[in-house]
């Protein structure tokens, strides 16, 4: 796997992970009881974006490392996937 391919795969994994991590620990303004006038009551009271970006990076690095180990050691082959899917 070239470095460009690895970076592209990591970039895609990072974005997918970001969307999975964004809802973690979110409390709406309505739930916290402090609705700012002119905003949606369902908007996050404290989004904690920096922490979520950190967790996104950690989780996506772990997932990428696992996928890389599977790829390098050929633990799953295309033939095995074909047999599993019945092709």
N, CA and C atoms as a LAMMPS dump frame, in Angstrom:
ITEM: TIMESTEP
0
ITEM: NUMBER OF ATOMS
261
ITEM: BOX BOUNDS ff ff ff
-5.0000000000000000e+02 5.0000000000000000e+02
-5.0000000000000000e+02 5.0000000000000000e+02
-5.0000000000000000e+02 5.0000000000000000e+02
ITEM: ATOMS id mol type element x y z
1 1 1 N 0.858 -1.162 0
2 1 2 C 0 0 0
3 1 3 C 0.905 1.226 0
4 2 1 N 0.653 2.103 -0.945
5 2 2 C 1.464 3.317 -1.016
6 2 3 C 1.05 4.289 0.087
7 3 1 N 1.911 5.242 0.364
8 3 2 C 1.627 6.234 1.406
9 3 3 C 0.423 7.093 1.021
10 4 1 N 0.272 7.359 -0.261
11 4 2 C -0.875 8.151 -0.721
12 4 3 C -2.18 7.4 -0.481
13 5 1 N -2.188 6.112 -0.775
14 5 2 C -3.377 5.298 -0.534
15 5 3 C -3.679 5.216 0.955
16 6 1 N -2.661 5.028 1.76
17 6 2 C -2.851 4.947 3.211
18 6 3 C -3.416 6.255 3.758
19 7 1 N -2.902 7.386 3.296
20 7 2 C -3.414 8.689 3.747
21 7 3 C -4.856 8.899 3.306
22 8 1 N -5.19 8.484 2.091
23 8 2 C -6.558 8.637 1.599
24 8 3 C -7.521 7.786 2.42
25 9 1 N -7.127 6.559 2.717
26 9 2 C -7.978 5.679 3.523
27 9 3 C -8.125 6.241 4.934
28 10 1 N -7.044 6.732 5.515
29 10 2 C -7.119 7.319 6.854
30 10 3 C -8.019 8.554 6.849
31 11 1 N -7.915 9.38 5.815
32 11 2 C -8.743 10.583 5.708
33 11 3 C -10.227 10.215 5.68
34 12 1 N -10.577 9.203 4.896
35 12 2 C -11.973 8.772 4.818
36 12 3 C -12.428 8.19 6.156
37 13 1 N -11.599 7.365 6.774
38 13 2 C -11.932 6.814 8.093
39 13 3 C -12.089 7.915 9.13
40 14 1 N -11.249 8.934 9.067
41 14 2 C -11.315 10.029 10.03
42 14 3 C -12.651 10.755 9.923
43 15 1 N -13.086 11.042 8.705
44 15 2 C -14.368 11.738 8.516
45 15 3 C -15.542 10.877 8.95
46 16 1 N -15.528 9.6 8.629
47 16 2 C -16.601 8.711 9.063
48 16 3 C -16.646 8.629 10.586
49 17 1 N -15.487 8.558 11.195
50 17 2 C -15.412 8.493 12.651
51 17 3 C -15.886 9.794 13.284
52 18 1 N -15.569 10.921 12.657
53 18 2 C -16.024 12.212 13.185
54 18 3 C -17.538 12.24 13.305
55 19 1 N -18.237 11.779 12.267
56 19 2 C -19.694 11.796 12.317
57 19 3 C -20.239 10.819 13.346
58 20 1 N -19.492 9.779 13.671
59 20 2 C -19.91 8.855 14.719
60 20 3 C -19.64 9.431 16.109
61 21 1 N -18.592 10.245 16.245
62 21 2 C -18.189 10.788 17.545
63 21 3 C -18.944 12.069 17.903
64 22 1 N -19.398 12.815 16.932
65 22 2 C -20.053 14.106 17.206
66 22 3 C -21.187 14.042 18.232
67 23 1 N -22.051 13.036 18.222
68 23 2 C -23.134 13.043 19.207
69 23 3 C -22.736 12.609 20.621
70 24 1 N -21.509 12.172 20.832
71 24 2 C -21.097 11.704 22.157
72 24 3 C -21.192 12.825 23.182
73 25 1 N -21.93 12.608 24.239
74 25 2 C -21.984 13.535 25.37
75 25 3 C -22.629 14.875 25.083
76 26 1 N -23.47 14.952 24.076
77 26 2 C -24.101 16.231 23.728
78 26 3 C -25.342 16.436 24.587
79 27 1 N -25.423 17.611 25.175
80 27 2 C -26.631 18.028 25.893
81 27 3 C -27.152 19.273 25.202
82 28 1 N -28.436 19.273 24.913
83 28 2 C -29.024 20.423 24.23
84 28 3 C -29.187 21.585 25.207
85 29 1 N -29.414 22.766 24.644
86 29 2 C -29.654 23.933 25.489
87 29 3 C -30.929 23.737 26.302
88 30 1 N -31.912 23.088 25.702
89 30 2 C -33.167 22.825 26.408
90 30 3 C -32.94 21.905 27.607
91 31 1 N -32.124 20.859 27.427
92 31 2 C -31.832 19.928 28.524
93 31 3 C -31.042 20.6 29.641
94 32 1 N -30.148 21.506 29.265
95 32 2 C -29.34 22.168 30.292
96 32 3 C -30.082 23.328 30.95
97 33 1 N -31.203 23.75 30.35
98 33 2 C -31.998 24.823 30.938
99 33 3 C -31.488 26.213 30.645
100 34 1 N -30.575 26.363 29.694
101 34 2 C -30 27.671 29.369
102 34 3 C -30.099 27.9 27.857
103 35 1 N -31.283 28.321 27.396
104 35 2 C -31.499 28.555 25.973
105 35 3 C -31.143 30.006 25.651
106 36 1 N -30.185 30.188 24.743
107 36 2 C -29.784 31.516 24.304
108 36 3 C -30.852 32.056 23.363
109 37 1 N -31.333 33.285 23.59
110 37 2 C -32.369 33.838 22.72
111 37 3 C -31.91 33.875 21.25
112 38 1 N -32.81 33.456 20.362
113 38 2 C -32.519 33.475 18.94
114 38 3 C -31.869 32.206 18.423
115 39 1 N -31.678 31.215 19.291
116 39 2 C -31.077 29.957 18.85
117 39 3 C -32.081 28.826 19.003
118 40 1 N -31.779 27.726 18.346
119 40 2 C -32.609 26.528 18.43
120 40 3 C -32.409 25.875 19.791
121 41 1 N -33.492 25.55 20.515
122 41 2 C -33.337 24.907 21.825
123 41 3 C -32.621 23.557 21.753
124 42 1 N -32.646 22.911 20.593
125 42 2 C -31.967 21.625 20.457
126 42 3 C -30.488 21.74 20.148
127 43 1 N -29.987 22.968 19.99
128 43 2 C -28.564 23.17 19.709
129 43 3 C -27.734 22.779 20.933
130 44 1 N -26.517 22.272 20.71
131 44 2 C -25.682 21.865 21.845
132 44 3 C -25.361 23.041 22.765
133 45 1 N -25.426 22.789 24.064
134 45 2 C -25.082 23.815 25.038
135 45 3 C -23.565 23.996 25.103
136 46 1 N -22.833 22.887 25.073
137 46 2 C -21.373 22.915 25.123
138 46 3 C -20.858 21.845 24.168
139 47 1 N -20.516 22.192 22.921
140 47 2 C -20.193 21.17 21.92
141 47 3 C -18.885 20.416 22.154
142 48 1 N -17.899 20.995 22.839
143 48 2 C -16.602 20.359 23.113
144 48 3 C -15.953 19.796 21.852
145 49 1 N -15.805 20.635 20.855
146 49 2 C -15.274 20.216 19.556
147 49 3 C -13.835 19.714 19.662
148 50 1 N -13.003 20.371 20.442
149 50 2 C -11.595 19.959 20.545
150 50 3 C -11.473 18.535 21.079
151 51 1 N -12.245 18.202 22.094
152 51 2 C -12.208 16.847 22.642
153 51 3 C -12.719 15.838 21.616
154 52 1 N -13.73 16.213 20.869
155 52 2 C -14.275 15.296 19.866
156 52 3 C -13.299 15.085 18.717
157 53 1 N -12.562 16.122 18.346
158 53 2 C -11.539 15.969 17.313
159 53 3 C -10.417 15.055 17.796
160 54 1 N -10.062 15.172 19.07
161 54 2 C -9.035 14.301 19.637
162 54 3 C -9.509 12.849 19.63
163 55 1 N -10.742 12.602 20.098
164 55 2 C -11.276 11.248 20.107
165 55 3 C -11.428 10.691 18.692
166 56 1 N -11.794 11.538 17.758
167 56 2 C -11.904 11.112 16.361
168 56 3 C -10.556 10.627 15.857
169 57 1 N -9.509 11.37 16.148
170 57 2 C -8.163 11 15.71
171 57 3 C -7.713 9.692 16.351
172 58 1 N -7.982 9.518 17.628
173 58 2 C -7.579 8.296 18.336
174 58 3 C -8.331 7.082 17.799
175 59 1 N -9.643 7.189 17.697
176 59 2 C -10.453 6.051 17.247
177 59 3 C -10.132 5.692 15.8
178 60 1 N -10.002 6.698 14.934
179 60 2 C -9.705 6.403 13.532
180 60 3 C -8.301 5.825 13.366
181 61 1 N -7.352 6.227 14.197
182 61 2 C -6.003 5.652 14.134
183 61 3 C -6.029 4.177 14.538
184 62 1 N -6.817 3.838 15.543
185 62 2 C -6.928 2.443 15.972
186 62 3 C -7.579 1.602 14.882
187 63 1 N -8.665 2.111 14.298
188 63 2 C -9.35 1.366 13.229
189 63 3 C -8.429 1.211 12.025
190 64 1 N -7.711 2.269 11.662
191 64 2 C -6.788 2.188 10.533
192 64 3 C -5.68 1.175 10.811
193 65 1 N -5.152 1.178 12.026
194 65 2 C -4.085 0.231 12.375
195 65 3 C -4.579 -1.213 12.268
196 66 1 N -5.783 -1.475 12.726
197 66 2 C -6.343 -2.823 12.618
198 66 3 C -6.524 -3.225 11.155
199 67 1 N -7.071 -2.325 10.348
200 67 2 C -7.249 -2.625 8.929
201 67 3 C -5.909 -2.812 8.226
202 68 1 N -4.914 -2.044 8.618
203 68 2 C -3.589 -2.167 8.006
204 68 3 C -2.964 -3.524 8.333
205 69 1 N -3.108 -3.958 9.577
206 69 2 C -2.575 -5.269 9.973
207 69 3 C -3.277 -6.376 9.196
208 70 1 N -4.585 -6.27 9.037
209 70 2 C -5.33 -7.269 8.258
210 70 3 C -4.846 -7.269 6.811
211 71 1 N -4.615 -6.102 6.24
212 71 2 C -4.171 -5.994 4.848
213 71 3 C -2.747 -6.547 4.667
214 72 1 N -1.829 -6.138 5.519
215 72 2 C -0.424 -6.538 5.376
216 72 3 C -0.251 -8.039 5.589
217 73 1 N -0.949 -8.598 6.562
218 73 2 C -0.818 -10.019 6.865
219 73 3 C -1.778 -10.887 6.043
220 74 1 N -2.533 -10.271 5.173
221 74 2 C -3.494 -10.97 4.307
222 74 3 C -4.385 -11.908 5.109
223 75 1 N -4.948 -11.389 6.187
224 75 2 C -5.826 -12.186 7.031
225 75 3 C -7.188 -12.403 6.372
226 76 1 N -7.589 -11.477 5.519
227 76 2 C -8.824 -11.612 4.751
228 76 3 C -8.461 -11.402 3.291
229 77 1 N -8.779 -12.388 2.45
230 77 2 C -8.475 -12.292 1.026
231 77 3 C -9.748 -12.003 0.243
232 78 1 N -9.582 -11.581 -1.01
233 78 2 C -10.734 -11.332 -1.863
234 78 3 C -11.507 -12.627 -2.115
235 79 1 N -10.782 -13.728 -2.22
236 79 2 C -11.45 -15.015 -2.429
237 79 3 C -12.328 -15.384 -1.238
238 80 1 N -11.872 -15.119 -0.046
239 80 2 C -12.663 -15.407 1.142
240 80 3 C -13.927 -14.548 1.183
241 81 1 N -13.799 -13.294 0.788
242 81 2 C -14.957 -12.406 0.736
243 81 3 C -15.935 -12.881 -0.333
244 82 1 N -15.416 -13.31 -1.488
245 82 2 C -16.275 -13.836 -2.545
246 82 3 C -17.059 -15.069 -2.065
247 83 1 N -16.374 -15.983 -1.378
248 83 2 C -17.045 -17.183 -0.866
249 83 3 C -18.086 -16.809 0.181
250 84 1 N -17.761 -15.833 1.027
251 84 2 C -18.689 -15.406 2.066
252 84 3 C -19.96 -14.801 1.469
253 85 1 N -19.793 -14.021 0.403
254 85 2 C -20.933 -13.368 -0.233
255 85 3 C -21.612 -14.264 -1.27
256 86 1 N -21.015 -15.406 -1.579
257 86 2 C -21.629 -16.354 -2.494
258 86 3 C -21.401 -16.062 -3.96
259 87 1 N -20.35 -15.353 -4.294
260 87 2 C -20.066 -15.057 -5.713
261 87 3 C -19.224 -16.129 -6.332
